[in-house]
Amino acid sequence: MTLSEPRPVRLLAFILGLVLCASGVSKLASQPVQVTHFIGWGLPHWFLLLVGTFEALGGVLLALPVSRPVGSLMLSTIMVGAVWTHVAHGEWLEAVPVVAVLSLLLYIFRVARGRAIRLLGGAA
């Protein structure tokens, strides 16, 4: 398989994938800081586990070149929810890094879009 992404994008996707996977694992482990945040936002514990599952899985998918488009889209949807949650609770400063991560994920998807088209059965 030919890697179509430039080396810096591959490195960014790999590192971001590892970081987001670790963030998901911390949610799955019900780390006190994560539980406190979700309780403060009025979200149930099962939702913490759901987000953690998709964040960990998305991080792995993002780190692997073959599944990078799927991982970037999966994590982008989680980041949209995170932005909405922070903004809805007046946590404007907390929303800034989430918007930055969302922007990076969308950029990674844009670079990997040819692979996404091939994964969906189209010609790229």
Number of C-alpha atoms within 10 A of each C-alpha: 5 5 11 14 17 10 10 9 16 21 13 16 27 19 15 20 27 19 17 23 24 17 19 25 20 19 25 21 14 16 11 11 11 19 20 12 12 17 13 11 13 9 12 12 15 10 12 21 19 13 20 25 18 20 28 25 19 27 28 22 25 32 24 15 20 16 17 27 26 19 27 28 20 19 26 23 14 19 21 13 14 18 20 15 16 17 15 11 10 11 13 12 10 14 17 14 12 20 16 12 16 22 14 18 27 17 15 22 22 14 17 24 18 16 24 20 13 11 15 8 9 10 9 10
